[in-house]
Amino acid sequence: MKVKLLNILFLIAATTAFAQDVDTVAVQKDSVIVSEKKNAIVVKDTVLDKTPYNPLAPSKAAFYSAVVPGLGQAYNKKYWKIPIVYAGMATGVYFYLKNDDDYNRFRDAYKRRLAGFSDDEFQGISTERLIDAQRNAKKNKDYSIVAVVLVYMLNIIDANVDAHLQQYNVTEDLSLSPSFEVNPINIQANYGLSFRFKL
């Protein structure tokens, strides 16, 4: 029943994500040039810049990353991030399998000691230490699962934010940059921020 409900919700979410149209924004840029001669010449240059604006690009990128990790980064054309996503997830899976193997080894040795055998692979280690080793291995397994889930979630968030930022218009007209000057009187460094606004 839960699986059917999940499939229905997934189908509804997928159909609504692709039901919208792409908007286009037309930006009109005017530039006026005035010469300094007697007869002032005014040249009006109008450029119609059609840049497609897709309001669903962030949700598509997040959806693609949720279905297949790294697919949202490919949708955003940030291919260099895909190996990072898979390396992070593979590292978590590797440590999960390693800690699961260690946990099973400690558990089997502990069970053999409870059954009265003393021929396990941990001869010089006490029973209390085997119990502690089991707890640590189980805790590390849980941390590995959390790490995989975190990398998966960061993959989705990164695809969404990157798609948002690709549509953001960054110009040089407004800038905030650090400035560094040396005071000539006392030879001390002055740090600050310079705010520039170009017309």
C-alpha atoms as a printed R data frame, in Angstrom:
    type eleno elety resid chain resno      x       y       z
1   ATOM     1    CA   MET     A     1  0.000   0.000   0.000
2   ATOM     2    CA   LYS     A     2  2.800   2.430   0.891
3   ATOM     3    CA   VAL     A     3  4.655   1.613  -2.323
4   ATOM     4    CA   LYS     A     4  1.558   2.321  -4.444
5   ATOM     5    CA   LEU     A     5  0.992   5.637  -2.642
6   ATOM     6    CA   LEU     A     6  4.635   6.585  -3.158
7   ATOM     7    CA   ASN     A     7  4.414   5.725  -6.874
8   ATOM     8    CA   ILE     A     8  1.280   7.861  -7.262
9   ATOM     9    CA   LEU     A     9  2.898  10.838  -5.497
10  ATOM    10    CA   PHE     A    10  6.023  10.459  -7.619
11  ATOM    11    CA   LEU     A    11  3.942  10.400 -10.817
12  ATOM    12    CA   ILE     A    12  2.009  13.530  -9.791
13  ATOM    13    CA   ALA     A    13  5.216  15.387  -8.923
14  ATOM    14    CA   ALA     A    14  6.846  14.367 -12.201
15  ATOM    15    CA   THR     A    15  3.918  15.465 -14.359
16  ATOM    16    CA   THR     A    16  3.554  18.850 -12.664
17  ATOM    17    CA   ALA     A    17  7.290  19.530 -13.003
18  ATOM    18    CA   PHE     A    18  7.118  19.314 -16.805
19  ATOM    19    CA   ALA     A    19  3.710  20.987 -17.312
20  ATOM    20    CA   GLN     A    20  4.966  24.585 -17.387
21  ATOM    21    CA   ASP     A    21  6.092  26.653 -20.377
22  ATOM    22    CA   VAL     A    22  9.440  28.376 -20.650
23  ATOM    23    CA   ASP     A    23  9.305  32.178 -20.328
24  ATOM    24    CA   THR     A    24 11.541  34.472 -22.309
25  ATOM    25    CA   VAL     A    25 12.571  37.894 -21.130
26  ATOM    26    CA   ALA     A    26 13.351  40.561 -23.727
27  ATOM    27    CA   VAL     A    27 15.793  43.168 -22.512
28  ATOM    28    CA   GLN     A    28 16.106  46.384 -24.471
29  ATOM    29    CA   LYS     A    29 19.464  48.121 -24.226
30  ATOM    30    CA   ASP     A    30 19.776  51.742 -25.332
31  ATOM    31    CA   SER     A    31 23.050  53.551 -25.759
32  ATOM    32    CA   VAL     A    32 23.293  57.235 -26.601
33  ATOM    33    CA   ILE     A    33 26.476  58.677 -28.102
34  ATOM    34    CA   VAL     A    34 26.847  62.431 -28.341
35  ATOM    35    CA   SER     A    35 29.699  64.012 -30.263
36  ATOM    36    CA   GLU     A    36 31.320  67.300 -29.248
37  ATOM    37    CA   LYS     A    37 31.098  68.979 -32.667
38  ATOM    38    CA   LYS     A    38 28.803  71.873 -33.507
39  ATOM    39    CA   ASN     A    39 26.126  69.607 -34.770
40  ATOM    40    CA   ALA     A    40 25.473  67.118 -32.028
41  ATOM    41    CA   ILE     A    41 24.813  63.688 -33.429
42  ATOM    42    CA   VAL     A    42 22.739  61.379 -31.342
43  ATOM    43    CA   VAL     A    43 22.956  57.746 -32.235
44  ATOM    44    CA   LYS     A    44 20.444  55.431 -30.682
45  ATOM    45    CA   ASP     A    45 21.446  51.821 -30.757
46  ATOM    46    CA   THR     A    46 18.774  49.373 -29.776
47  ATOM    47    CA   VAL     A    47 19.737  45.792 -29.205
48  ATOM    48    CA   LEU     A    48 17.090  43.273 -28.382
49  ATOM    49    CA   ASP     A    49 18.738  40.628 -26.239
50  ATOM    50    CA   LYS     A    50 16.581  37.536 -25.909
51  ATOM    51    CA   THR     A    51 17.869  35.407 -23.141
52  ATOM    52    CA   PRO     A    52 15.722  32.423 -22.301
53  ATOM    53    CA   TYR     A    53 14.688  32.343 -18.683
54  ATOM    54    CA   ASN     A    54 13.554  28.980 -17.452
55  ATOM    55    CA   PRO     A    55 11.927  29.217 -14.009
56  ATOM    56    CA   LEU     A    56 11.763  25.427 -13.758
57  ATOM    57    CA   ALA     A    57 15.461  24.827 -14.392
58  ATOM    58    CA   PRO     A    58 16.298  24.622 -10.648
59  ATOM    59    CA   SER     A    59 13.485  22.176  -9.969
60  ATOM    60    CA   LYS     A    60 14.433  20.076 -13.005
61  ATOM    61    CA   ALA     A    61 18.063  19.955 -11.901
62  ATOM    62    CA   ALA     A    62 17.050  18.954  -8.369
63  ATOM    63    CA   PHE     A    63 14.652  16.319  -9.703
64  ATOM    64    CA   TYR     A    64 17.301  14.852 -12.001
65  ATOM    65    CA   SER     A    65 19.806  14.717  -9.135
66  ATOM    66    CA   ALA     A    66 17.247  13.047  -6.906
67  ATOM    67    CA   VAL     A    67 16.558  10.338  -9.493
68  ATOM    68    CA   VAL     A    68 20.188   9.727 -10.507
69  ATOM    69    CA   PRO     A    69 22.906  11.402  -8.439
70  ATOM    70    CA   GLY     A    70 25.020  13.621 -10.676
71  ATOM    71    CA   LEU     A    71 22.408  13.963 -13.408
72  ATOM    72    CA   GLY     A    72 21.437  17.424 -12.182
73  ATOM    73    CA   GLN     A    73 25.070  18.509 -12.432
74  ATOM    74    CA   ALA     A    74 25.116  17.182 -16.005
75  ATOM    75    CA   TYR     A    75 21.917  19.145 -16.698
76  ATOM    76    CA   ASN     A    76 23.680  22.278 -15.434
77  ATOM    77    CA   LYS     A    77 26.734  21.410 -17.560
78  ATOM    78    CA   LYS     A    78 28.990  21.170 -14.494
79  ATOM    79    CA   TYR     A    79 30.456  17.804 -15.435
80  ATOM    80    CA   TRP     A    80 33.466  18.134 -13.130
81  ATOM    81    CA   LYS     A    81 31.176  17.792 -10.085
82  ATOM    82    CA   ILE     A    82 29.880  14.334 -11.043
83  ATOM    83    CA   PRO     A    83 33.035  12.419  -9.942
84  ATOM    84    CA   ILE     A    84 32.977  14.302  -6.638
85  ATOM    85    CA   VAL     A    85 29.387  13.188  -5.983
86  ATOM    86    CA   TYR     A    86 30.146   9.554  -6.765
87  ATOM    87    CA   ALA     A    87 33.429   9.588  -4.842
88  ATOM    88    CA   GLY     A    88 31.632  10.904  -1.750
89  ATOM    89    CA   MET     A    89 28.901   8.295  -1.975
90  ATOM    90    CA   ALA     A    90 31.362   5.480  -2.749
91  ATOM    91    CA   THR     A    91 33.489   6.446   0.254
92  ATOM    92    CA   GLY     A    92 30.468   6.198   2.545
93  ATOM    93    CA   VAL     A    93 29.464   2.832   1.071
94  ATOM    94    CA   TYR     A    94 33.045   1.535   1.389
95  ATOM    95    CA   PHE     A    95 33.252   2.426   5.068
96  ATOM    96    CA   TYR     A    96 29.789   0.975   5.681
97  ATOM    97    CA   LEU     A    97 30.828  -2.375   4.178
98  ATOM    98    CA   LYS     A    98 34.154  -2.355   6.041
99  ATOM    99    CA   ASN     A    99 32.503  -1.606   9.392
100 ATOM   100    CA   ASP     A   100 29.800  -4.191   8.703
101 ATOM   101    CA   ASP     A   101 32.497  -6.801   8.086
102 ATOM   102    CA   ASP     A   102 34.310  -5.806  11.298
103 ATOM   103    CA   TYR     A   103 31.047  -5.895  13.248
104 ATOM   104    CA   ASN     A   104 30.290  -9.418  11.990
105 ATOM   105    CA   ARG     A   105 33.801 -10.603  12.907
106 ATOM   106    CA   PHE     A   106 33.543  -9.181  16.448
107 ATOM   107    CA   ARG     A   107 30.012 -10.533  16.846
108 ATOM   108    CA   ASP     A   108 30.963 -14.047  15.709
109 ATOM   109    CA   ALA     A   109 33.948 -14.122  18.065
110 ATOM   110    CA   TYR     A   110 31.761 -12.921  20.938
111 ATOM   111    CA   LYS     A   111 29.132 -15.587  20.201
112 ATOM   112    CA   ARG     A   112 31.814 -18.287  20.123
113 ATOM   113    CA   ARG     A   113 33.088 -17.145  23.527
114 ATOM   114    CA   LEU     A   114 29.565 -17.278  24.940
115 ATOM   115    CA   ALA     A   115 29.235 -20.817  23.563
116 ATOM   116    CA   GLY     A   116 32.383 -21.827  25.457
117 ATOM   117    CA   PHE     A   117 34.936 -21.864  22.636
118 ATOM   118    CA   SER     A   118 38.252 -20.061  23.039
119 ATOM   119    CA   ASP     A   119 39.693 -20.503  19.541
120 ATOM   120    CA   ASP     A   120 38.534 -17.245  17.931
121 ATOM   121    CA   GLU     A   121 40.827 -14.866  16.031
122 ATOM   122    CA   PHE     A   122 40.938 -12.360  18.940
123 ATOM   123    CA   GLN     A   123 42.830 -14.469  21.469
124 ATOM   124    CA   GLY     A   124 44.490 -11.705  23.498
125 ATOM   125    CA   ILE     A   125 41.395  -9.482  23.699
126 ATOM   126    CA   SER     A   126 38.934  -9.633  26.581
127 ATOM   127    CA   THR     A   127 35.213 -10.232  26.152
128 ATOM   128    CA   GLU     A   128 34.423  -6.693  27.324
129 ATOM   129    CA   ARG     A   129 36.708  -5.310  24.642
130 ATOM   130    CA   LEU     A   130 34.859  -7.382  22.008
131 ATOM   131    CA   ILE     A   131 31.575  -5.853  23.200
132 ATOM   132    CA   ASP     A   132 33.075  -2.356  22.899
133 ATOM   133    CA   ALA     A   133 34.430  -3.177  19.436
134 ATOM   134    CA   GLN     A   134 30.949  -4.301  18.344
135 ATOM   135    CA   ARG     A   135 29.421  -1.045  19.578
136 ATOM   136    CA   ASN     A   136 32.052   1.050  17.818
137 ATOM   137    CA   ALA     A   137 31.650  -0.853  14.549
138 ATOM   138    CA   LYS     A   138 27.853  -0.454  14.708
139 ATOM   139    CA   LYS     A   139 28.203   3.268  15.450
140 ATOM   140    CA   ASN     A   140 30.618   3.687  12.538
141 ATOM   141    CA   LYS     A   141 28.184   1.830  10.256
142 ATOM   142    CA   ASP     A   142 25.469   4.305  11.210
143 ATOM   143    CA   TYR     A   143 27.802   7.256  10.573
144 ATOM   144    CA   SER     A   144 28.609   5.837   7.139
145 ATOM   145    CA   ILE     A   145 24.909   5.678   6.249
146 ATOM   146    CA   VAL     A   146 24.462   9.268   7.423
147 ATOM   147    CA   ALA     A   147 27.455  10.328   5.294
148 ATOM   148    CA   VAL     A   148 25.978   8.718   2.167
149 ATOM   149    CA   VAL     A   149 22.611  10.381   2.780
150 ATOM   150    CA   LEU     A   150 24.306  13.764   3.359
151 ATOM   151    CA   VAL     A   151 26.279  13.519   0.122
152 ATOM   152    CA   TYR     A   152 23.076  12.561  -1.707
153 ATOM   153    CA   MET     A   153 21.214  15.552  -0.233
154 ATOM   154    CA   LEU     A   154 24.118  17.916  -0.975
155 ATOM   155    CA   ASN     A   155 24.068  16.636  -4.548
156 ATOM   156    CA   ILE     A   156 20.409  17.689  -4.884
157 ATOM   157    CA   ILE     A   157 20.943  21.054  -3.170
158 ATOM   158    CA   ASP     A   158 24.022  21.802  -5.283
159 ATOM   159    CA   ALA     A   159 22.156  21.097  -8.530
160 ATOM   160    CA   ASN     A   160 19.266  23.330  -7.463
161 ATOM   161    CA   VAL     A   161 21.422  26.249  -6.314
162 ATOM   162    CA   ASP     A   162 23.699  26.010  -9.334
163 ATOM   163    CA   ALA     A   163 20.713  26.149 -11.693
164 ATOM   164    CA   HIS     A   164 19.456  29.234  -9.832
165 ATOM   165    CA   LEU     A   165 22.827  30.966 -10.079
166 ATOM   166    CA   GLN     A   166 23.206  30.238 -13.796
167 ATOM   167    CA   GLN     A   167 20.152  32.414 -14.465
168 ATOM   168    CA   TYR     A   168 21.413  35.256 -12.298
169 ATOM   169    CA   ASN     A   169 22.664  38.214 -14.300
170 ATOM   170    CA   VAL     A   170 26.135  39.164 -13.103
171 ATOM   171    CA   THR     A   171 27.449  42.443 -14.501
172 ATOM   172    CA   GLU     A   172 30.452  44.607 -13.754
173 ATOM   173    CA   ASP     A   173 28.232  47.650 -13.171
174 ATOM   174    CA   LEU     A   174 27.986  46.946  -9.472
175 ATOM   175    CA   SER     A   175 30.933  45.474  -7.625
176 ATOM   176    CA   LEU     A   176 32.219  45.150  -4.098
177 ATOM   177    CA   SER     A   177 35.902  44.408  -3.787
178 ATOM   178    CA   PRO     A   178 38.490  44.458  -1.017
179 ATOM   179    CA   SER     A   179 40.991  47.300  -1.017
180 ATOM   180    CA   PHE     A   180 44.459  47.535   0.516
181 ATOM   181    CA   GLU     A   181 46.355  50.783   0.951
182 ATOM   182    CA   VAL     A   182 49.455  51.798   2.882
183 ATOM   183    CA   ASN     A   183 49.223  54.965   4.958
184 ATOM   184    CA   PRO     A   184 52.259  57.107   3.971
185 ATOM   185    CA   ILE     A   185 52.458  58.885   7.357
186 ATOM   186    CA   ASN     A   186 52.853  55.957   9.715
187 ATOM   187    CA   ILE     A   187 53.480  53.144   7.182
188 ATOM   188    CA   GLN     A   188 50.478  51.166   8.467
189 ATOM   189    CA   ALA     A   189 48.249  49.023   6.296
190 ATOM   190    CA   ASN     A   190 44.672  50.182   5.783
191 ATOM   191    CA   TYR     A   191 42.160  47.517   4.899
192 ATOM   192    CA   GLY     A   192 38.723  48.196   3.529
193 ATOM   193    CA   LEU     A   193 36.033  47.471   0.994
194 ATOM   194    CA   SER     A   194 35.447  49.514  -2.112
195 ATOM   195    CA   PHE     A   195 31.957  49.789  -3.524
196 ATOM   196    CA   ARG     A   196 31.776  50.678  -7.217
197 ATOM   197    CA   PHE     A   197 28.737  51.603  -9.224
198 ATOM   198    CA   LYS     A   198 29.142  52.254 -12.963
199 ATOM   199    CA   LEU     A   199 26.546  53.914 -15.122
